[in-house]
Amino acid sequence: MNSFLRRLFLADFWKGLILTFRTQNPKNVYTEQYPLERPMVAERYRGAPRLNMNPETGETLCISCNLCALACPENLIVVGWHRDDATRRKVLTTFTYDTSRCMFCGLCEDACPTDCLELTQDFEMASYTREGAIWDRHRLEEEHGCAISAVSNDATSAPPVFQTTLPWNYVRTPSHAVG
């Protein structure tokens, strides 16, 4: 008889509904106001990559050693350089980082001897195209390398396009190969 009454009055249903509404008290609900207030990220969070610059000279700290590309398990970093005859040093010409394939392990950051390559705490890396996920040297050297700098409210404006020299499905070859 007890089982019949429980089924008739849907006791388990009402019990679950009371439990659900007890946790939905407006005092306990917290909504993040994301665009206005950025959420806190962990101190050790690895996000968007950045090429650091020398604050005194304004030049990149990259010495084109290619250690970051060798350390990357996904082979997504391409470093292009040429040797300057006057100083006999390598000069960075291109630096390409494919964020669509990156797993943000930080091995490239650890391998860099000059602390040029850094994974920042920026997490806004969305783009409209696959080519937008391939970052070139100029985008990596920007102050906020992952954010789209100009957001237009105009409905007729096209989404920003970031020029890259490589297609989204490129095959990595050594940058110093003589061909």
C-alpha positions as CSV (number, residue, x, y, z in Angstrom):
1,M,0.0,0.0,0.0
2,N,2.9,2.4,0.9
3,S,4.5,1.8,-2.5
4,F,1.2,2.5,-4.3
5,L,0.8,5.9,-2.5
6,R,4.4,6.8,-3.3
7,R,3.7,6.2,-7.0
8,L,0.4,7.9,-6.9
9,F,1.6,11.1,-5.4
10,L,5.0,11.0,-7.2
11,A,7.0,11.2,-4.0
12,D,10.4,10.6,-5.6
13,F,9.6,13.3,-8.2
14,W,8.7,15.9,-5.6
15,K,11.7,14.9,-3.4
16,G,14.1,15.5,-6.4
17,L,12.3,18.8,-7.3
18,I,12.7,20.1,-3.7
19,L,16.4,19.2,-3.8
20,T,16.9,21.0,-7.1
21,F,15.1,24.2,-6.1
22,R,16.9,24.3,-2.7
23,T,20.2,24.7,-4.5
24,Q,18.7,27.4,-6.8
25,N,18.3,30.0,-4.2
26,P,19.0,33.4,-5.7
27,K,21.5,34.1,-2.9
28,N,23.6,31.2,-4.0
29,V,23.6,31.9,-7.7
30,Y,26.8,33.6,-9.1
31,T,27.0,35.0,-12.6
32,E,30.3,36.1,-14.1
33,Q,30.0,39.4,-16.1
34,Y,32.6,38.1,-18.6
35,P,33.2,40.9,-21.0
36,L,33.2,43.5,-18.3
37,E,35.1,41.6,-15.7
38,R,37.8,39.1,-16.7
39,P,37.7,35.8,-14.8
40,M,40.6,34.8,-12.6
41,V,42.9,32.3,-14.2
42,A,45.4,30.1,-12.4
43,E,48.9,31.5,-11.9
44,R,50.4,28.7,-13.9
45,Y,47.9,28.8,-16.7
46,R,49.5,28.6,-20.2
47,G,47.6,30.4,-22.9
48,A,48.4,32.5,-25.9
49,P,52.1,32.6,-27.0
50,R,54.1,35.8,-27.2
51,L,57.5,36.8,-28.5
52,N,59.1,39.1,-25.9
53,M,61.0,42.2,-26.9
54,N,64.1,43.9,-25.5
55,P,62.7,46.9,-23.7
56,E,65.8,49.0,-24.3
57,T,66.3,48.4,-28.0
58,G,62.8,47.3,-29.1
59,E,64.2,44.3,-30.9
60,T,63.1,40.7,-30.4
61,L,64.9,38.6,-27.9
62,C,64.9,35.6,-30.3
63,I,68.3,34.5,-31.5
64,S,66.9,32.1,-34.1
65,C,68.4,29.1,-32.3
66,N,65.4,26.9,-33.4
67,L,65.3,25.1,-30.0
68,C,61.6,25.9,-29.5
69,A,60.8,24.2,-32.8
70,L,62.8,21.2,-32.0
71,A,61.3,20.9,-28.5
72,C,57.7,21.1,-29.8
73,P,56.1,17.6,-30.0
74,E,53.5,18.8,-32.5
75,N,56.1,20.5,-34.9
76,L,54.0,23.6,-35.2
77,I,56.7,26.3,-34.8
78,V,58.6,27.4,-37.9
79,V,61.6,29.7,-37.4
80,G,63.1,31.4,-40.4
81,W,66.5,33.2,-40.3
82,H,69.5,34.3,-42.3
83,R,73.0,35.0,-41.3
84,D,74.1,38.6,-41.2
85,D,77.5,38.9,-42.8
86,A,78.6,42.0,-40.8
87,T,77.9,40.7,-37.3
88,R,78.0,36.9,-38.2
89,R,74.8,36.4,-36.2
90,K,71.5,34.8,-37.1
91,V,68.8,37.3,-37.8
92,L,65.2,36.3,-37.4
93,T,63.2,36.7,-40.6
94,T,60.0,34.7,-39.9
95,F,58.4,33.1,-36.9
96,T,55.2,31.1,-37.3
97,Y,53.2,29.5,-34.5
98,D,50.1,27.4,-35.3
99,T,47.9,27.7,-32.2
100,S,45.2,25.4,-33.7
101,R,47.6,22.4,-33.2
102,C,49.2,23.6,-30.0
103,M,48.5,21.6,-26.8
104,F,50.1,24.3,-24.6
105,C,52.5,22.0,-22.9
106,G,55.1,24.7,-22.5
107,L,58.1,22.7,-23.8
108,C,58.9,25.4,-26.3
109,E,58.9,28.0,-23.5
110,D,61.2,25.9,-21.4
111,A,63.6,25.2,-24.3
112,C,64.1,28.9,-25.1
113,P,67.5,30.1,-23.8
114,T,66.7,33.8,-23.9
115,D,63.1,33.6,-22.5
116,C,61.9,35.1,-25.8
117,L,58.9,32.7,-26.2
118,E,56.4,32.9,-23.5
119,L,52.9,31.4,-23.0
120,T,50.8,34.2,-21.4
121,Q,47.6,34.0,-19.4
122,D,45.5,35.3,-22.3
123,F,42.8,32.8,-23.3
124,E,40.9,34.8,-26.0
125,M,42.3,33.2,-29.1
126,A,39.2,32.7,-31.2
127,S,39.4,33.5,-34.9
128,Y,37.0,33.4,-37.9
129,T,39.2,31.2,-40.1
130,R,41.7,28.5,-39.7
131,E,44.3,30.8,-41.1
132,G,43.7,33.1,-38.2
133,A,45.0,30.4,-35.8
134,I,48.4,30.5,-37.5
135,W,50.2,33.4,-35.9
136,D,53.1,35.2,-37.6
137,R,56.0,37.1,-36.0
138,H,54.1,40.4,-36.0
139,R,51.1,39.1,-34.2
140,L,53.2,37.3,-31.7
141,E,55.1,40.5,-30.9
142,E,52.0,42.5,-30.2
143,E,51.3,43.7,-26.7
144,H,48.2,41.5,-26.4
145,G,49.0,38.9,-29.0
146,C,45.7,37.0,-28.7
147,A,43.1,39.6,-28.7
148,I,41.6,41.0,-31.9
149,S,42.6,44.6,-31.5
150,A,39.8,46.4,-33.4
151,V,36.3,45.2,-32.8
152,S,33.8,47.1,-34.9
153,N,30.1,47.3,-34.2
154,D,29.4,48.0,-37.8
155,A,27.5,45.1,-39.3
156,T,29.0,45.7,-42.8
157,S,32.6,45.3,-41.7
158,A,34.3,42.1,-42.5
159,P,36.0,40.0,-39.8
160,P,39.7,40.7,-39.3
161,V,42.0,38.6,-41.5
162,F,45.5,37.9,-40.3
163,Q,48.0,37.4,-43.2
164,T,50.1,34.3,-42.9
165,T,52.6,32.8,-45.4
166,L,51.5,29.2,-44.7
167,P,48.2,27.4,-45.4
168,W,46.4,25.8,-42.5
169,N,47.6,22.3,-43.5
170,Y,51.3,23.1,-44.2
171,V,54.1,20.6,-43.8
172,R,56.9,21.7,-41.7
173,T,60.4,21.7,-43.2
174,P,63.6,22.9,-41.7
175,S,64.0,26.7,-42.1
176,H,67.7,26.5,-42.8
177,A,67.4,23.8,-45.6
178,V,69.2,24.7,-48.7
179,G,67.0,24.0,-51.7
